[in-house]
Amino acid sequence: MKQKQEYTITRLQKRLLCVLGIIAFLFLVVIGKLFVVQIISGQKLQMRAIDQWTRDLTLSGLRGKILDTNGQVLASSYTSYNVYVRASNVKDAEKVASLLSSTLGVEYDEVYRLATKTDISESLVKAQVDIDTAKSIINANIDGIYLGETSTRQYPYGDMLTSVLGFTTIDNVGQAGLEAYYNNFLTGQDGVALTESTITGLELSNATTSFVAGIPGCDVTLTIDAEIQEILESVSARALLEHEAKGVTAIMMDATNGAILGMVSKPSFDLNNPPRDDVEKLLEYSKNVNIVDIYEPGSTFKLFTLASALSENKTSLDEKFYDPGYRVVDGERIKCWRTNGHGSQTLVEGLCNSCNSVFMDLGLRLGVDTLYSYLTRFGIGSATGVDFAGESAGIMMNSESVKNVDLARISFGQAIAVTPLQMITGVCALLNGTLYEPHFIKSITTPDGETKEFGAVAKSRVVSESVSSTIASLMEQVVSTKGLYSFVPGYRIGGKTGTAQKYENGHVASGKYVSSFVGCYPVENPKYVLLFCVNEPGTAVYYGSLVAAPYAKEIYSGLFNYLNIAPTNLTEDLEKLQPNIEVPNLVGLSVTEAVSLIKKMKLEYEIDGEGGTVLWQSVPAGELLFEGGIVFIKT
């Protein structure tokens, strides 16, 4: 009997321990759950609770400004408002619909539908409403209407820098250009306004509203100079109109550091009113042609061949060349632009005459490997690394596939394609001796006032100082021989024109050309380098010396006026440029007779066509020209 009692007590003790263990386990589970809820998931659950107890409206963090190098505002944002209706709080849907439809220009039926749509907490009626309109809505004091703070992007200069700055979406996200490239820096951090409400979205009586202010984005300062940009814009717009061209592009760059001072692509549109309803036009006009599109450079490319040949001692300035109007390479006859030839000439005269034959000789002397080595150093055939999305690398034939006939054409700017930015970057390297990475960015400033400066990025030394100096001096001689069309009296400017045929489907496109001019100032220490291109001029003339160079002259004139740079030797220059030669009537004459007469009168000429008789002349008979002035004739 005693043993049985002990057994029973033992069992009771075990059961008690078991129960206590279960209770302890359950207690630990509860403690663990509380730990998870309060500590681990506390913040997340709290946010979910706030989301259920409140209704929120965004308070926009303003997008940062974009400034030019001198602090001029190129893009900024101002506070605007989004108008919402909360159907659960609307007491008179007809009154809401009447007010908003008349004030915002929205259809009455659409507003009424939103004001009675109780299955969602709130509906956007209209975005980015100005402050005066917002005030009139608030003053009406109608239940169910709410305003959320946002911002609207503004471009003070309208259609200036269209393809460079780009634009934002209606939600203030960078969509194109530098707005997209630097979007992460420009974007502000939004704040929020929280109002207590029921789970159905009905605002509580005596509800309180809490505000978390937005944080503005960083300000981005560019190397662009708004004054220089306006000069480029104005001249480019006139060139587009006067030559009925498909497009005009212009770039001015600081040769000493790669800073882009101005960049234009026409036609363009007002950034304050982008054509969002015409996607094709939006994409075409917002594309930065200077960085994305490629073209065959023509004679401006001869500068690279010349610099390479001088660096390799393959020629000298007084070397004589003979041009009958063509060269035969690999059994193929390649014509000079002047089909009757330039005759005997020095290297310097060959550059001034832009003689294709001279540069074919230089290219063949250099050979594929050597010429390609220099072109690579100048940045031809690869992206420049500019701070802009979508850059093209241009087109260069694989060196192993290049035959002599290809090399001959490449040497004077055919059978190769570059972007305008690539072209001017290479010319800057040629004139400065060092290849710099082109760039738009100058500095970024945080909302706290901390500024990060961005300096020049030098890639490599490409040619010697003596070669750079020689090329600049030769470029000055080139524009001097072309007279008024390509230099500003009193200023030492160097330049080179180009006229390139365009290709379509692998064949020469009849009557389609790219007329260009590349220039530098001052010759003794080049800083302001300009590339000006007219794409498919629709007028009778298309040579770079007649189409592009006159506008380049205007740009440099405007630059000197802006920078208050006084001329030197102005009187001497003006005396040389007095129009005192009466242009003869050339129509009906043979080409030989016309050329002989033009030379006799100390004028220059350019010929379009291979016929034997002159059909048209660019300067009417009897008009006065200066010595060295150009007469364009068609045969």
BELUR-V580634 format. One record per backbone hydrogen bond with DSSP energy under -1.0 kcal/mol. CO is the residue of the C=O (numbers start at 1). NH is the residue of the N-H. If there is no record, write none. Layout:
BEGIN
CO_NH + CO_NH
END
This chain:
BEGIN
1_5 + 2_6 + 3_7 + 4_8 + 5_9 + 6_10 + 7_11 + 8_12 + 9_13 + 10_14 + 11_15 + 12_16 + 13_17 + 14_18 + 15_19 + 16_20 + 17_21 + 18_22 + 19_23 + 20_24 + 21_25 + 22_26 + 23_27 + 24_28 + 25_29 + 26_30 + 27_31 + 28_32 + 29_33 + 30_34 + 31_35 + 32_36 + 33_37 + 34_38 + 35_39 + 35_40 + 36_41 + 41_45 + 42_46 + 43_47 + 44_48 + 45_49 + 46_50 + 47_51 + 48_52 + 49_53 + 50_54 + 53_197 + 55_195 + 57_193 + 59_191 + 62_217 + 65_220 + 66_74 + 66_75 + 67_222 + 68_71 + 72_68 + 75_66 + 76_154 + 78_152 + 80_150 + 81_129 + 82_148 + 83_125 + 83_126 + 84_146 + 85_123 + 86_89 + 92_96 + 93_97 + 94_98 + 95_99 + 96_100 + 97_101 + 98_102 + 99_103 + 100_104 + 101_105 + 107_111 + 108_112 + 109_113 + 110_114 + 111_115 + 116_118 + 123_85 + 126_83 + 129_81 + 130_134 + 131_135 + 132_136 + 133_137 + 134_138 + 135_139 + 138_141 + 142_145 + 144_86 + 146_84 + 148_82 + 150_80 + 152_78 + 154_76 + 155_158 + 158_271 + 161_165 + 162_166 + 164_178 + 165_179 + 167_175 + 167_176 + 169_172 + 173_169 + 177_181 + 178_182 + 180_183 + 182_186 + 183_187 + 185_218 + 186_64 + 189_215 + 191_59 + 192_212 + 193_57 + 194_210 + 195_55 + 196_204 + 198_201 + 202_198 + 204_207 + 208_196 + 210_194 + 212_192 + 215_189 + 219_445 + 220_67 + 221_442 + 221_443 + 224_69 + 225_229 + 226_230 + 227_231 + 228_232 + 229_233 + 230_234 + 231_235 + 232_236 + 233_237 + 234_238 + 235_239 + 236_240 + 237_241 + 238_242 + 239_243 + 240_245 + 243_538 + 247_535 + 248_266 + 249_533 + 250_264 + 251_531 + 252_261 + 252_262 + 253_529 + 254_257 + 254_258 + 258_439 + 259_254 + 261_225 + 262_252 + 264_250 + 266_248 + 270_273 + 274_276 + 275_278 + 278_282 + 279_283 + 280_284 + 281_285 + 282_286 + 287_289 + 288_291 + 288_292 + 289_293 + 290_421 + 291_392 + 295_418 + 298_301 + 299_302 + 300_303 + 301_304 + 301_305 + 302_306 + 303_307 + 304_308 + 305_309 + 306_310 + 307_311 + 308_312 + 309_314 + 310_313 + 316_319 + 317_348 + 319_347 + 321_345 + 323_343 + 325_336 + 327_334 + 329_332 + 332_329 + 334_327 + 337_339 + 338_341 + 343_323 + 345_321 + 346_350 + 347_351 + 348_352 + 349_353 + 350_355 + 355_359 + 356_360 + 357_361 + 358_362 + 359_363 + 360_364 + 361_365 + 362_366 + 363_367 + 367_371 + 368_372 + 369_373 + 370_374 + 371_375 + 372_376 + 373_377 + 374_378 + 375_380 + 376_379 + 379_382 + 386_388 + 395_417 + 398_401 + 403_407 + 404_408 + 405_409 + 406_410 + 407_411 + 409_412 + 409_414 + 410_413 + 413_298 + 417_395 + 418_295 + 419_423 + 420_424 + 421_425 + 422_426 + 423_427 + 424_428 + 425_429 + 426_430 + 427_431 + 428_432 + 429_433 + 433_462 + 433_463 + 435_459 + 439_260 + 440_223 + 442_454 + 443_221 + 444_452 + 445_219 + 446_449 + 450_446 + 452_444 + 457_437 + 460_435 + 464_468 + 465_469 + 466_470 + 467_471 + 468_472 + 469_473 + 470_474 + 471_475 + 472_476 + 473_477 + 474_478 + 475_479 + 475_495 + 476_480 + 477_481 + 480_483 + 482_485 + 483_486 + 488_491 + 490_568 + 491_493 + 492_523 + 494_520 + 496_518 + 498_516 + 500_514 + 502_509 + 504_507 + 507_504 + 509_512 + 512_502 + 513_536 + 514_500 + 515_534 + 516_498 + 517_532 + 518_496 + 519_530 + 520_494 + 521_527 + 521_528 + 527_255 + 529_253 + 530_519 + 531_251 + 532_517 + 533_249 + 534_515 + 535_246 + 535_247 + 543_546 + 543_547 + 544_549 + 548_552 + 549_553 + 550_554 + 551_555 + 552_556 + 553_557 + 554_558 + 555_559 + 556_560 + 557_561 + 558_562 + 559_563 + 560_565 + 569_573 + 570_574 + 571_575 + 572_576 + 573_577 + 578_580 + 581_625 + 583_622 + 586_589 + 589_614 + 590_594 + 591_595 + 592_596 + 593_597 + 594_598 + 595_599 + 596_600 + 597_601 + 598_603 + 599_602 + 602_628 + 604_631 + 606_633 + 608_635 + 612_591 + 614_588 + 616_634 + 620_623 + 623_583 + 625_580 + 625_581 + 626_629 + 629_604 + 631_606 + 632_618 + 633_608 + 634_615 + 634_616
END
